[in-house]
């Protein structure tokens, strides 16, 4: 009777389900052992890339290669099948010369000449560094006017800050305002430290907060500043 296959050999040859069942007879084990030895002699690789307790394998043979690609960019607009250009990468090696806010991975699994074998992928694991969120302004002040509120704040001390969003609304912590002439909340005000919101209703209290967005992409938005409030009045 053939020796029992290792966990990695079972998973590679029988798949994730059958690899952990006991219903594999001696004949199947002997055939699997022979197949494993043949693939190993042909240069096939069995790589442990997952939890050692339940090994998941990436299997690649010289005549049935697994090709990995990556592409990236600072935005995701206008991407096509060929642009940005794909770059070949190798499993378990650091990516070099690839940067941006958006990444896309692709794997091409090519069969052997006889069409009987293909590589298998059980997991793709990507480690990356996130773009830090810019810090909010430390100070924010609100001054009520006639149908308006003027907000002033300090510049963010974060070098990543490229501009600011102003949030406003009628409830504390809920910045759903839509009545200001400058637009609905949040209002993108650019790299400035003051704005006067007009078109507000006198006698109504409004709550405000400011956030900084990244100089790389205004969709990378930081946390909100402290909240302030003001009540427009015709008698201010």
Secondary structure, DSSP 8 states (H G I E B T S, - for coil): ------HHHHHHHHHHHHTT-S---HHHHHHHHHHHHHHHHTT-EEEE-S-GGG--EEEEBTTB-EEEEEEEES--TT--SSSS--EEE-TTS---S--SSEEEEEEEE-B-TTSS-B-B-----------------S-EEEEEETTEEEEEE---S-TTEEEEEEEEESBTTB-----STT-SSSEEEES-SEEEEES--TT-EEEEEEEEEESS-TTSEEEE---EEEE--TT-
